[in-house]
Amino acid sequence: MSSASPVCITDWSIAAPIVYREKLTTVEALSRIAADKMAGSVIVRTALCEEDGVFSYRIIARDSQGRLSTLTVDARAPFGR
């Protein structure tokens, strides 16, 4: 069991080549998928995270009442698509 914290990248000039190299879901596709799965919410910020070779997206979303929430999804199959 690893005690290391995930490393998260918010600078997309650094994250984009990793997404391409690892064949992860793009942020554009993630936004489309999230629009279907998180009805009424909009993504405010997305970070690409990696922990022990597993990639995820950490999403901050705002719901229709203005509340912020944080969600972590698999970067290869967000929302189990």
Backbone as JSON Lines, residues from 0, in Angstrom:
{"i":0,"aa":"M","n":[0.84,-1.17,0.0],"ca":[0.0,0.0,0.0],"c":[0.89,1.24,0.0]}
{"i":1,"aa":"S","n":[0.62,2.16,-0.9],"ca":[1.44,3.36,-1.03],"c":[0.91,4.47,-0.13]}
{"i":2,"aa":"S","n":[1.84,5.19,0.48],"ca":[1.44,6.33,1.29],"c":[1.71,7.64,0.55]}
{"i":3,"aa":"A","n":[2.18,7.53,-0.69],"ca":[2.49,8.72,-1.48],"c":[1.19,9.4,-1.92]}
{"i":4,"aa":"S","n":[1.22,10.71,-1.93],"ca":[0.08,11.47,-2.42],"c":[0.16,11.53,-3.94]}
{"i":5,"aa":"P","n":[-1.0,11.66,-4.58],"ca":[-0.96,11.78,-6.04],"c":[-0.29,13.08,-6.45]}
{"i":6,"aa":"V","n":[0.36,13.04,-7.59],"ca":[0.96,14.23,-8.18],"c":[-0.06,14.76,-9.18]}
{"i":7,"aa":"C","n":[-0.48,16.0,-9.02],"ca":[-1.49,16.58,-9.9],"c":[-0.9,17.74,-10.69]}
{"i":8,"aa":"I","n":[-1.27,17.79,-11.96],"ca":[-0.78,18.82,-12.88],"c":[-1.97,19.66,-13.34]}
{"i":9,"aa":"T","n":[-1.88,20.96,-13.13],"ca":[-2.94,21.86,-13.6],"c":[-2.5,22.66,-14.83]}
{"i":10,"aa":"D","n":[-1.22,22.62,-15.15],"ca":[-0.7,23.31,-16.33],"c":[-0.86,22.38,-17.53]}
{"i":11,"aa":"W","n":[-1.8,22.72,-18.42],"ca":[-2.12,21.83,-19.52],"c":[-1.06,21.79,-20.61]}
{"i":12,"aa":"S","n":[-0.11,22.72,-20.6],"ca":[1.01,22.6,-21.54],"c":[1.91,21.44,-21.13]}
{"i":13,"aa":"I","n":[1.86,21.07,-19.85],"ca":[2.6,19.91,-19.34],"c":[1.71,18.66,-19.4]}
{"i":14,"aa":"A","n":[0.44,18.79,-19.03],"ca":[-0.46,17.63,-18.94],"c":[-0.86,17.09,-20.32]}
{"i":15,"aa":"A","n":[-1.06,17.95,-21.3],"ca":[-1.55,17.51,-22.62],"c":[-0.66,16.44,-23.26]}
{"i":16,"aa":"P","n":[0.67,16.6,-23.26],"ca":[1.5,15.53,-23.84],"c":[1.37,14.2,-23.09]}
{"i":17,"aa":"I","n":[1.14,14.25,-21.79],"ca":[0.96,13.03,-21.0],"c":[-0.35,12.36,-21.4]}
{"i":18,"aa":"V","n":[-1.4,13.15,-21.55],"ca":[-2.7,12.62,-21.98],"c":[-2.55,11.91,-23.31]}
{"i":19,"aa":"Y","n":[-1.84,12.54,-24.24],"ca":[-1.62,11.96,-25.57],"c":[-0.79,10.68,-25.48]}
{"i":20,"aa":"R","n":[0.33,10.74,-24.76],"ca":[1.25,9.6,-24.66],"c":[0.59,8.4,-23.99]}
{"i":21,"aa":"E","n":[-0.2,8.65,-22.95],"ca":[-0.83,7.57,-22.19],"c":[-2.19,7.15,-22.76]}
{"i":22,"aa":"K","n":[-2.61,7.84,-23.84],"ca":[-3.91,7.56,-24.47],"c":[-5.08,7.7,-23.48]}
{"i":23,"aa":"L","n":[-5.05,8.79,-22.73],"ca":[-6.1,9.07,-21.75],"c":[-7.24,9.82,-22.43]}
{"i":24,"aa":"T","n":[-8.37,9.88,-21.78],"ca":[-9.5,10.66,-22.27],"c":[-9.09,12.13,-22.28]}
{"i":25,"aa":"T","n":[-9.35,12.82,-23.37],"ca":[-8.98,14.24,-23.45],"c":[-9.92,15.07,-22.57]}
{"i":26,"aa":"V","n":[-9.48,16.26,-22.21],"ca":[-10.31,17.15,-21.4],"c":[-11.57,17.55,-22.17]}
{"i":27,"aa":"E","n":[-11.45,17.7,-23.48],"ca":[-12.63,18.02,-24.29],"c":[-13.66,16.9,-24.2]}
{"i":28,"aa":"A","n":[-13.21,15.66,-24.34],"ca":[-14.13,14.51,-24.23],"c":[-14.66,14.4,-22.81]}
{"i":29,"aa":"L","n":[-13.8,14.65,-21.82],"ca":[-14.22,14.61,-20.42],"c":[-15.35,15.61,-20.18]}
{"i":30,"aa":"S","n":[-15.23,16.79,-20.74],"ca":[-16.27,17.83,-20.58],"c":[-17.59,17.36,-21.16]}
{"i":31,"aa":"R","n":[-17.56,16.72,-22.34],"ca":[-18.79,16.21,-22.96],"c":[-19.41,15.1,-22.11]}
{"i":32,"aa":"I","n":[-18.58,14.18,-21.63],"ca":[-19.07,13.07,-20.8],"c":[-19.65,13.62,-19.5]}
{"i":33,"aa":"A","n":[-18.94,14.56,-18.89],"ca":[-19.39,15.14,-17.61],"c":[-20.72,15.87,-17.78]}
{"i":34,"aa":"A","n":[-20.92,16.54,-18.92],"ca":[-22.18,17.25,-19.16],"c":[-23.36,16.29,-19.11]}
{"i":35,"aa":"D","n":[-23.16,15.06,-19.6],"ca":[-24.21,14.04,-19.56],"c":[-24.38,13.47,-18.15]}
{"i":36,"aa":"K","n":[-23.28,13.21,-17.47],"ca":[-23.31,12.53,-16.17],"c":[-23.6,13.46,-15.0]}
{"i":37,"aa":"M","n":[-23.27,14.74,-15.15],"ca":[-23.42,15.7,-14.05],"c":[-24.39,16.8,-14.47]}
{"i":38,"aa":"A","n":[-25.58,16.43,-14.83],"ca":[-26.57,17.38,-15.35],"c":[-26.7,18.59,-14.43]}
{"i":39,"aa":"G","n":[-26.63,19.76,-15.04],"ca":[-26.78,20.99,-14.28],"c":[-25.49,21.53,-13.68]}
{"i":40,"aa":"S","n":[-24.4,20.75,-13.78],"ca":[-23.12,21.2,-13.24],"c":[-22.17,21.56,-14.37]}
{"i":41,"aa":"V","n":[-21.27,22.48,-14.07],"ca":[-20.24,22.84,-15.04],"c":[-18.87,22.64,-14.4]}
{"i":42,"aa":"I","n":[-17.93,22.19,-15.21],"ca":[-16.57,21.99,-14.72],"c":[-15.9,23.35,-14.61]}
{"i":43,"aa":"V","n":[-15.34,23.63,-13.44],"ca":[-14.64,24.89,-13.2],"c":[-13.14,24.7,-13.41]}
{"i":44,"aa":"R","n":[-12.61,23.56,-12.94],"ca":[-11.18,23.3,-13.06],"c":[-10.96,21.79,-13.13]}
{"i":45,"aa":"T","n":[-9.95,21.4,-13.91],"ca":[-9.59,19.99,-14.03],"c":[-8.08,19.87,-13.88]}
{"i":46,"aa":"A","n":[-7.66,18.87,-13.11],"ca":[-6.23,18.58,-12.96],"c":[-6.01,17.12,-13.32]}
{"i":47,"aa":"L","n":[-4.89,16.84,-13.96],"ca":[-4.49,15.47,-14.26],"c":[-3.62,15.0,-13.11]}
{"i":48,"aa":"C","n":[-4.0,13.88,-12.49],"ca":[-3.26,13.35,-11.35],"c":[-2.72,11.97,-11.68]}
{"i":49,"aa":"E","n":[-1.59,11.62,-11.05],"ca":[-0.98,10.3,-11.23],"c":[-0.51,9.81,-9.89]}
{"i":50,"aa":"E","n":[-0.87,8.57,-9.59],"ca":[-0.42,7.93,-8.35],"c":[-0.14,6.47,-8.66]}
{"i":51,"aa":"D","n":[1.07,6.05,-8.45],"ca":[1.48,4.66,-8.69],"c":[1.15,4.21,-10.11]}
{"i":52,"aa":"G","n":[1.34,5.09,-11.09],"ca":[1.11,4.74,-12.49],"c":[-0.34,4.77,-12.92]}
{"i":53,"aa":"V","n":[-1.25,5.16,-12.03],"ca":[-2.67,5.24,-12.36],"c":[-3.04,6.72,-12.51]}
{"i":54,"aa":"F","n":[-3.66,7.05,-13.64],"ca":[-4.02,8.44,-13.93],"c":[-5.49,8.69,-13.63]}
{"i":55,"aa":"S","n":[-5.76,9.87,-13.08],"ca":[-7.13,10.27,-12.81],"c":[-7.26,11.76,-13.08]}
{"i":56,"aa":"Y","n":[-8.51,12.19,-13.21],"ca":[-8.8,13.62,-13.31],"c":[-9.46,14.04,-12.01]}
{"i":57,"aa":"R","n":[-8.97,15.11,-11.42],"ca":[-9.62,15.72,-10.27],"c":[-10.4,16.92,-10.82]}
{"i":58,"aa":"I","n":[-11.7,16.86,-10.65],"ca":[-12.6,17.85,-11.24],"c":[-13.22,18.69,-10.12]}
{"i":59,"aa":"I","n":[-13.22,20.0,-10.31],"ca":[-14.0,20.89,-9.44],"c":[-15.16,21.36,-10.3]}
{"i":60,"aa":"A","n":[-16.38,21.1,-9.81],"ca":[-17.58,21.45,-10.57],"c":[-18.48,22.34,-9.74]}
{"i":61,"aa":"R","n":[-19.25,23.17,-10.44],"ca":[-20.23,24.06,-9.79],"c":[-21.61,23.59,-10.23]}
{"i":62,"aa":"D","n":[-22.48,23.33,-9.24],"ca":[-23.83,22.88,-9.57],"c":[-24.73,24.08,-9.85]}
{"i":63,"aa":"S","n":[-25.99,23.8,-10.18],"ca":[-26.92,24.87,-10.57],"c":[-27.24,25.84,-9.43]}
{"i":64,"aa":"Q","n":[-26.96,25.43,-8.17],"ca":[-27.15,26.33,-7.02],"c":[-25.87,27.08,-6.67]}
{"i":65,"aa":"G","n":[-24.8,26.87,-7.45],"ca":[-23.55,27.58,-7.22],"c":[-22.59,26.88,-6.26]}
{"i":66,"aa":"R","n":[-22.96,25.7,-5.76],"ca":[-22.08,24.97,-4.84],"c":[-20.97,24.27,-5.61]}
{"i":67,"aa":"L","n":[-19.78,24.3,-5.02],"ca":[-18.62,23.62,-5.62],"c":[-18.47,22.24,-5.01]}
{"i":68,"aa":"S","n":[-18.06,21.29,-5.83],"ca":[-17.76,19.95,-5.34],"c":[-16.53,19.43,-6.08]}
{"i":69,"aa":"T","n":[-15.84,18.51,-5.45],"ca":[-14.66,17.9,-6.04],"c":[-14.97,16.44,-6.32]}
{"i":70,"aa":"L","n":[-14.57,16.0,-7.51],"ca":[-14.82,14.63,-7.94],"c":[-13.56,14.11,-8.59]}
{"i":71,"aa":"T","n":[-13.21,12.87,-8.32],"ca":[-12.06,12.24,-8.97],"c":[-12.57,11.09,-9.83]}
{"i":72,"aa":"V","n":[-12.17,11.09,-11.11],"ca":[-12.59,10.04,-12.03],"c":[-11.38,9.45,-12.74]}
{"i":73,"aa":"D","n":[-11.51,8.21,-13.17],"ca":[-10.46,7.52,-13.9],"c":[-10.21,8.26,-15.22]}
{"i":74,"aa":"A","n":[-8.95,8.54,-15.52],"ca":[-8.63,9.29,-16.74],"c":[-8.75,8.45,-18.0]}
{"i":75,"aa":"R","n":[-8.78,7.13,-17.86],"ca":[-8.94,6.26,-19.03],"c":[-10.43,6.0,-19.32]}
{"i":76,"aa":"A","n":[-11.23,5.9,-18.28],"ca":[-12.66,5.62,-18.44],"c":[-13.45,6.44,-17.43]}
{"i":77,"aa":"P","n":[-13.52,7.78,-17.64],"ca":[-14.23,8.62,-16.68],"c":[-15.71,8.24,-16.61]}
{"i":78,"aa":"F","n":[-16.22,8.24,-15.4],"ca":[-17.62,7.92,-15.14],"c":[-17.97,6.51,-15.63]}
{"i":79,"aa":"G","n":[-16.95,5.64,-15.74],"ca":[-17.18,4.26,-16.15],"c":[-17.67,4.09,-17.56]}
{"i":80,"aa":"R","n":[-17.35,5.04,-18.44],"ca":[-17.88,5.0,-19.81],"c":[-17.51,3.75,-20.54]}
